[in-house]
Amino acid sequence: MNFDPDSISEACPDTGQTPPLPVKTPGKSSSVAAPGPDPETKSPYQDRDLSWLSFNERVLWEARDQSLPLYDRLKFLAIFSSNLDEFFRVRVASIRSLLELDKQARKNLGIKAKALLKEIHRTVLAQQAEFGRIYQNEILPELQSRGIYLHNAVLADKNHRAYLQNFFREEVLPFVHPNLLQKGRIIHFLRDKALYLAVRMHPRSKSGEHKSGPSRDKRICYALVQIPTHYCPRFLELPGNGIRHDLVFLDDVIRTHLQEVLPGYVIKDAYSIKLSRDADLQIEDEFTGDLSEKISQSLAKRRVGAPARFLYDKAMPGSMLKYLKEAFQLSDEDAMEGGRYHNFSDFFDLPNPLAPALQSPAMQRLPHPAFDHDLSMFGPIARQDRLLHFPYQRYDYVLRFLNEAALDPAVEEIKTTQYRVASNSGIVSALIRAARNGKKVTVFVELKARFDEAANLQSAADMKAAGVRVIHSLPGLKVHAKIALIMRREEGLSRGYAFLSTGNFNEKTARIYADHGLMTSNQNLTKELEQVFGFLENHQYLPPPFQHLLVAQFNMKSRFLAMIDREIDHAKAGRKSRIIIKINNLEERVMIDKLIEAGRAGVRVDLIIRGICCLRPGIPDLTENIRIRRLVGQHLEHARVFIFHNDGAEEIYLASADWMGRNLNRRVEVGFPVLDPGNKAEIRQVISLQLKDNEKAVRLDANLRNRPIVRPPEAPVVNAQKDLYALIAEGKLGK
């Protein structure tokens, strides 16, 4: 689900009518494609990009789940679209760039780019066909049964025609600027992710005649009209009687009035097109000069990146498609057929005239009793570590933590990291307020957070103007840690209070991301956090060895490997052993090999992996002790949790890091132990629910397919997200 651009975290499976595919039934795979290696192969490794497509397919399953409210299903169509567009802009663009290397260089990398791209396109086309089936055969009829009509063409009703004409002339026409296409003379630039109508037409004769025929067809020419979605809503609700609700696409409003846009031509037809471009910033040298200035310059280049995917209406005549590819200098590999409409990510904003019906009710965020019964945040944290579970519990506590620090006379210093902050961020406002109140505030802002670079540059500028000490990205490293440290003067001594999280400092995404956050004053942790910030402030500084925190670049990878080795030793000695890991993505080969080693030694390994998974489970004599689940529900599972049984002396860590090469080797990440027995019990219960989920969880088989969990008739339904909310609401979590 695209709530997380960094984890591929807008797109367009644009489809028309397609034949139905098998519906999901218990115990049977309903995958629309079978990407990946032959299931008979002994290789334990999976391709990362094909495994990600398997995740996006699981998102699509939610769109066809008829137990969900109708507008929730539309939301999952939008998420699928958004995810897929980012996949092409990031991953497919990267793979295609490999084709520019010489044959030997590609061979050395071990990537068969052409074959992989072919398999990606095959899989995506199958998924888009399923998208089209869901949309055409299920969503549209269900909307109509509720009196909501989303039209594929503008209505013929004369009242609606008059309304649409006025709307077009007053609200749309000022933003519509057609361009004639002249192949070989003028190369028109297609904006990244923008929607266009490619218009086929011929000049009107001097007499006003506009008959078509062989002679007229020889004068066929083409024009380009951008659909102004930045200025006008994508969907328009037409006036009605309150019983029937008619919605139309902005695309069709413009189609219907193209004659007014191009009065000197006879319009024959118009087809939707869209180009996604390479999103790589391509900063060649991070080690010299002003990195923030380089990122600012590169943001402009992203808008003109190389083509990643050219989507076109599959109803378009072949001669027209050929003309457009030549006019825009596109290759056959750039083009991918779609349907009448693109950018189905706009379904997030489809009007619901029956709201709040047809959509899930807004979730009431739950309190944490320790904080609601105390006027200060510091008192409860000083007495005991406190664990927060988002989005089920209120994120206000994090804002309150920083706002209280901004006003508290005893607080001397605040340090924090920023990766993706919300627009109009309350976090940023609290830090600015603290600086203006005379606190020493240091904020490390990661400028290289993909698709949030501009927002991070702006928030950094705002904080700097208020007196906050802002430190920008480290050359060659990305800082992905989510940490905050407040130093407070108590009884003449400086005491640290910290917030460590698996998710971003972002109060908006905290409404939909499932994350855990720890508030602690444990000196072992806060003192090591000071050392982490020391490194961020001066990356030449080498902190002493970390004993409690897991910090990528220093000890995270080696400590994880050591803890797995310890489980292997327990298993070989006949002692109890088990590993449970929940992450977004698993790709790092060293970690995969170590998990395989553990499984072969007899360690039971349970993995909950939302997205990329490069490990194939269930291969006899190799990975048969490894089980992998994927959980996709109303909220985006974003937490990273690591549980090592250790013969009963269990250790639990939470972290910001996935097990990917980038996280463990090229980033600064922080993992932190859960030490309080009550907090440990809470995490155990959360993970236990997720391993028992038989409604939203699936298991991954050896060939990347999502396999439904078969629930015996007598067994209760377990929905981990709903059940966790209920446990917190009833005060039973960890009990």
N, C-alpha and C positions, 0 to 999 in steps of 0.2 A: 504494500500500500504506500501510495506516495504521500506519507507524511514525513518521510525521511530522505531528502535528496542525497544525503551522503551515503546512503546504504543501497542506492539502487541495489534517493530518492530520488510532460503534459502531452497528450498524445492523441493519437487518433487511430483507433481501429475503425476506420470509416467503412461501413458496410451497408449493403442493401439487403434484399431478401435472400436468404440462404436456406438450404435444406436443413431440417432438424438433425441434431446429433443425439446420441444416446443420453438419456437422463440419468443422473447419479442414482444408483441403487445400492443398498447396503452390501458390502462385500465385493463390489465390482468397481473397477476403475472406470471413471468417465472422463479420463484425460482426452483432450481433443487432439493431442499429438503425442508421439512417443520419442521425445528428443533424447540424445545421449547415446552412450555406448550400447552395444549388444549385451543383453542381460546374461548371456552365457560366458562373456569374457571374465577372466579372473582379475582384471585390473580393478583396484579399489578406488580409483580416482574418477571424478566426474569433471566435465568442462564447466567452468564457473558461469559462463553466459547462458548456456543451455539450462543449467540448474536454476538460474534466476528466472528464466522464462517459465519454468515449472512453478515457481512461486507466484508469478503474475497470473498463471492459469488458476491457481488456488483462489486468488482475489476474484477472478471471474466466476468461480463457483458461488460466491456470495451473491452475485447479481442474479443468479437463477434460483436462489433459495426462496421458494414461495412462502416460507414461514416468516420472512422478513417483511416489514412495511415497505410499500411500493417505492417510496422516495429513498429509503435506505438502499434498495436494490439499484436505483438510479445512481446513488452516490458511489456504489462499487463499480458501476460502469465508468464513472468519471475517474475513479482512482486507477482502474486498469488503463484507461487512456493516458492519464498523466504519467503513470509509471512507464508505459511503453515509449512515449515520446522522449522521456529523459534517457531511456535505455539506448535509443538510436542516437541521441545527441552526444552521449558519453561513450558507451561501450562500442556500438557499431562503428561510430566515427573513428575510434581508436583502432579497431581491427582493420578497417579499410585503409588506415594510414600505413599499416604493415605491408600492404601490397606495393607501396612505393619503394620498399627495400629490395635489394637484389636477392636472387634465389638463395644464395648461400647464407645470407644474413637471416632470411626467414627460416631456413633449415636449422641454423644455430639456435634460434629462439624456440624451436620445437612446436611452432604453431602453423597449422595448415589453414591459412586465412581464407582462401577461396572456398574450401570445403566447409569451414565453419560458418561463413556467411551464407552459404547455400542452405545449410541446416537451420540457421536462424530464420531465414526468410520462409522456409517451409513451415516451421513451427508457428511463426507469427501469422502467416496466412490462415492456417488452420484455426488458431485462436480467434482471429478476426471474424472468421466465418461463424464461430460459435457466438461471438459478440453480436453479430448481425442477427442470428437466430433468436437470441434472447430478446434483443431490442424489438425486432419486427413481430415475432410470434408470441411473446409473452408480455413485454412491458407496454407496448402501444395498445393491445387489446384490453389489458387490465386498466390502463388509464381511461380508455373509452367507456369501460363498464362503470367507471365512477363519474362519468360526465366530463372528462377532460380529454380534449382532442388536440394532439400535437400533429399538425398537418405537414405533409410532405410537399404540399403546394398550397398557394394562397386560395382562400375560399372564393367562390363565385357569387356569394351573397352581395347584393348591391350596397347594402349598408356597410358591410365590412370593406368592400372595395373603396367606398368613399372615405372611410376612416383611415384605411391604409394609405391611400393616396395623399391625404393631408399629413399623416405622420411621416411619410417618406419625404415630402417636399419641405416640411418644416424641421424635422429632426435628423434626417439621414442625408439628404442631398447635399447639404453644405460640406459634408465630409467625404463625398464620393468624387474621386478624381481619376477618370479613365485614362489609360495610356494605350496608344496603338502599338502593336508589336510589328517590328520590321526586322525580320531575320537577317543577320549579317550586317545590319546598319546601326541599330541601337540595341545594346544589351541591357535590358531592364533588370533591376535588382529585386529579388524576392526576399522580403524581410523574414528573419527567423520566426517560425511558428505563426506567422500572419496568415489569415485566410484570404483567398482570392477567388473571384470568378473569372475564368478564361472564357471569353465570349467569341463565338463564331458568327460571322455576319458578312454582308456584302453592301457596297455603297448603294444608296438610294439613287435612282435615275433622276435626271433633271426634271422629268415630267411628274415625279413623285411615284412612279410605278415601282412596285417592289415584288413583282412576280419572281418565283424561283424557276430555274430550269438549267439546262446544260450551259448556256452562255453565261447565265448569272453565276452559276457555281464556279466558273473559272475565275471569277472576281472575288472569291472568298478571301476574307482577311480576318485578322484576330485582334482582340483588345483585352486588356487586363484591368480588372476593377477590384480594388482591395475592399474587403468587408470591414467597416470601421468599428470593430468591437471595443476599441478603447474609448469610444465616444458614445456608443449606443448599446443598449442591452442586447444580448444574443437572442433572447426570446421576448416576444411581445404578446401580451394577453389582450384579446379583442373584447370590445364591449359585449355584454351578454345579458341574459335574463336571470342570472344567479343559479340556474339549474344546469345549463350547458356552459362549459368553459372552453373557449377556442384559443389555442396558442399557436404562434407561427414563428419560424426561424427568421432572424434578420436576413439571412441569405436569400430566403424566398421573397421577402419584401423588396429586395433590390432586384432579384430576377424579374419580378413582375413589372418593374418600372425601368428596365434597362433602355427602353425606347426613349425615355426622357433623358437618360444619361448620354446616349449616343444618337441624337436625333437625325444625323446625316446618314444613318445606316439602317438596313433592315436586319433585325436580330433573328438569327436562325435557332441558336440554342446557347446555353452557358453551362459550364461544368466547374465544379469546385476543385481547387488545387491548394497545396500547402507544402512548404519546404522547411524541414528541420535542419539546422546547421550544427556543425561541430562545436561543442561547448567548452573545449579545452582552452584555457587562458594562454597556454604556450609561453610561459615566462622562462626564457632560456637561461638567465643568470640571476639567481636569488642572492648571490653572495656579495655583489658590489652594487653601489648606488642605492637609491631610495626605493625600497620594495613596494611601499604603498603607492608611489607614483607609477611604478611599473604595472601594478595591478590595475590602477585607474586607467592607464592607457590600454591595457589588455582587454578591459571590459568592452571598450568600443570595438576591438577586433573580434570579440565573440559574435557580435551581431553580423559580421561579414565572414564567418567561418565557412569552411568547406562544406558542401552539401553532404548530409547524412541520410536523408530520406525525402524523396519527392513523392508526395501522395497525390493521386489523381482519381477522379470518378471513373470507375471501370466501364461506364456507359459511353465514355468519350470515344469518338471515332479514331481509328488507328492513325489516319493521316494527320489529325489534329495533334495527337500525342507526339508524333514524330516531329511536327513543326515546333511544338513547345520545347521539346528536349533540345533541338538544335538552337532555338532562340535563346534559351537560358543556359546553353552550353552544359547540358547534363548528359550523363552516360546512361546506358541501359541499367547498370547496377544501381544508379541513384533512384530509379523509378519503382514504385510499389502501388499496386492498384488498391483503391478503397471504394467508398460509396459516394452518395450524393452530398453528404456532410462530413466535415472534419472537425477536429477539436471537440470531441465528446467530453473532454474534461469540463466544458462549460455546463454540463448537467448538474454540477454543484449548485448552479444558480437558476435551475429551472423553477419557475414560479409554481407554488402549490396553492391554488385557490381554495383548497379545503383544509388548509393548515389550522390546527395542529394534527388533524387526521392524516393518515397515510405516511407518517414518519414517527420514528421513535421519540418518546418524550425526552426533553432535556434531563440529563442526570443531575440529581441533587448532590453536590459535593459534600462529603461527610467530614465531621470535625475529628480532631485528635484530642481526646479528653485531657491529656496532660497540659496542652497549651491553652485550652479554652477555660481552664480553671485557675490561670495565673496571669497576672497583668503583664509580666515580663517573659520574654522568650528565654532569657538567660538562666533563670532559676530552674525550670524543668530540665534544661540541657545540662546544667551543672550537676544535677542530682543523678542523671541517668542518660545513657544514649537513647535517642528517639528516632524511630524509623517511620518514614512517611511513604505511602503508596499512592502514586498518581495514576490515573486521574480520579481515583475513587475518593481520595481525601483532598482537602482544599490546598491549592498552591499558595493561598494567601499567607501561609506560615512562612514561606521563603521570603516573600515581600516584607512581611512584618519583621522578620529577622534582620533584614538589611535596613528597613526604615527605622527600627528601634536603635540600631547601631549608629545611624546617621544623627540621631538626636541625643543619645546617651552621653553625658559628660565623661563617663568612665572609659568610653571607647576611644582608643588612640589611633588605631590603624585598621584599615580594611584592605584586603587583597582578594582578587577574584579573577577568573578567566571568563572569556566570552567566546562562544563559537557561533551560535545562531540565536540572536535575541529577537523578541517580538517587535513589530512596529509600535511606536509610541510606548516603548518598554517601561514598565514600572520598575524593573531592575535598574535600568540606566538612570531613571529619575532619582531613585534612592541613592545611587552612588554620587550623582551630581549634588544632591542635597547634602550628603556627608562632606564632600569637599568644601562646599560653601560654608559649612558649619565648622570648618577648621580641622577636620579629620585628615589624616594622611591616607590617601586613597590611591592604590595602584591597581590598574586593570590591564591584564594581558588580553589583547584583542587579536584573534586569529582572522587575518584578512583573507585567507585562502579557503574559506568555507564555501564550497561550490554553490553558486546561485544566490549566496547571501553576501558576496563581496561588497557590493555597493552599500547595502544596509550597514554592514560592519564599519565601512569607511566613514559613513555619516555619523553613526553612534560614537565612534572614536573621536571624531572632530568635535561633537557636542560636549563630550566629557572633557576633552583637552581644554576647550574654551572655558570650562567651569573650574579648572585647576586640578583635575584628575591627572595623575601621572599615567600615561598610556604607553604601553609597550606593544609594538607590532610583531608580526610573524617572525619566527626564527628562520634564518636561511636554511633551506634543505630539510626542514622539519615542519610538520603541522601539529599544532597543539589542540588536542581533542579532549583533554581532561576537563571535567566539570567540577570545579572546586572553588570554595570561598573560605576565607580565614579572617576572623575578627579578633583583634588583640585588645583586651580590656584590662584596665588597672583595677585590681582588687586587693585590698589590704596591703598596698605598697608593692605588690608583685604583678607582673604582666601574665594574664591567663588567656589562652587561646580558645576560641569557639569556632567550630567548623561546620560547613555543610558540604558533603560529598555526594555526588549524584551519578546515576547511570544515564541521565538525560540532560538536555540543555537548560540554561537559565532563560526559559521562555514560557511565560505564563499562558500564552495562547496554545502552543502545542501541548502544554501540560494538561489540557482538557481532553486530549485524544490519545496521547502517548502513554503507554503503560510502563512506568518507571518506578524506581525506588530511590529514596534520598535519605541519607543519614545525617542527623544533627548530633554533634558530639563535642565534649570538652576533654576527652581522653588525651592526656599530655603526650602519650606515645605517638598518637596520630597527629596532633596539632604541631608538635615539634618537627615531625618529618614533613608535614605540609609546608612549614617555613622553609625547609631545605628545597622542596620542589619549586617554590616561588623564587628562592635564591637562584636556582638554575635558570628560571624563565627571565629573571631580571638581568642575569649575566651568564650567558650560556658557556662562558669559559670556566665558570665555577663548577667544580666537581664535588657534589655533596658526599658526606660519609655514607657508607653502605646503609640502605634502607632495611630495617628489620621488620617493619609492620606493614608498610604500604608496598604495593606492587607498582613500580613505575617503569613504563616502557622507556627504553634507552639505557636503563640501569639493571633492573632485576626481574621485570615482569615475566619475560619469556623463560628465563632460567628457573624461576621459582615455580611456574606452572609445570615445566618439565619435571622438576624435582618432586612435586606433589604427585604427579602421575607415576613416576618411578616408585614412589613410596607405596602407592596402591598396588603396583606390580609385585613389589616385595611381599606385601601382606598376602596377596593371592597365592604366590608361590610357597609361602610358609603355611598355607591353610587357614590364614586368618580372614576375617571379614573384610571385604573391599568393595567399593562401589564409587563410580564417578557420575555425577549429574552436572551437565553444563547446558546453560541456556544462553544463546547468543543470536545476533542477527545473521551473521555470516561466518562460514567456516571455509577457509581457502588455504591457509598457511601449511605448506607441505610437511614441515618438521613436526608441527602439532598433530597433523593427521596421522603421520607415521607413528607417533608416540601413542596415540589413541588405539591404532591398530595393534601395536605391540601389547598394550594393556588388555585389549579384548582377547588376544590370543593367549595371554597368560592366565585368563580366567576371570579378569575383572569385568563386572557387569557395567556397561557404559550406556547411559541414557542421555541423548542429546535432544534439545528443543531448539530447532533452528528455523527462523522465520524465512530467510531469504536464500542467499547463495550457500550451497552445500556441495563441496567437492569430494566428499567421502561417500562411497557407496556401501550401504549397510547390507547385512544378510548374506554375504558371500560365504559359502561353506568353507570352513577351515581357515578363514581369513578375517571376516568381519561379522561373523554370525553372532557374536556377543554384543554387538553394537546395534542399538535401536534408535531411530531418528523420528521425531515428530515435528510437525509444523502446525502452528496455531494461528489462525486468522479469524478475528472477530470484530466486534464493534470498535474496539480500541486497538491501536497499533502496538503490538508487543515489542518493546524497545529495550527492556532491561537485560543486562548481562549478569548472570548468576553462575557461580562456580562452587560446587559442593563436593568435598572429598571425605569419604567415610572414615578413613584412617583408623580402622579397627575400633571404632566407637568413639575415638577422640576427634570428632567431626570438626572440620574447618569449612567455613563459608566465607566467600568473598563476593563482593559486588564490584562492578567496574564500568568504565566508559568504553572499554575496548572489545571489539570483535577479534576473532582469531583469523586475521588476514595479514598478509605480508606488510601492508601499509600500516596497520595498527601496531603491530608488534615490533616493527623494524624502522619505520620512517615517521613515527609520530611520538608525541608525548602524551601518554595515557596514564591514568591513575586507577588502581584497584585498591579496595579497602576491606578490611576484615569486619565481619559482623561478630561482635564479641559478647554482647549482652544475651543471656540465655533466653529471655522473652523475645528479643528480636530474631534470634536464631529460629525459635519455634514459629514465628510469623513467616519467615522465608521458607522454611520447610513446608508449611501448610500451603503457601502459594504454589510452590513447585509441585507438591503432591496433587493439587487440583488440576494443574496443567497436564500432568502425566496421566490423570484419570479422565480427562475431558473426552467425551464420546459424542459431542455434538459439533464442535468447531475445530477440533484437532483432526489431523490426518497423519498417517504414517507414510514415510518415504520408502519406496521399495528400491531395489538395486538398480533400477533403470530410470530413476528420477520421477516416476509417476506418483501422484498423490493418491493414496489408497484410503478410502473412508474407514473409520473405526467402526467395526460391527458391534452393536450393543445387543446383548441377549435380551429377549423380551422382558424377563423378570428384573433386569438391572435398572437402577435409577438413571435418569438423564443427568449428565454432569456437563455443565457449561462453566468453564473455569472463571470467566470474567463476571458473569452474573452471580455465581456462587461466592466469589471473593467479595463482591460488593455487599452481598447479604451478610457474610461473616463480619465484615467491618461494621456494618450498620447495627448488627446485634451485639457488638462488643465481644465476639467469640474468636476473632483471629488470634492464633497463637495459644489459645486456651486448650 
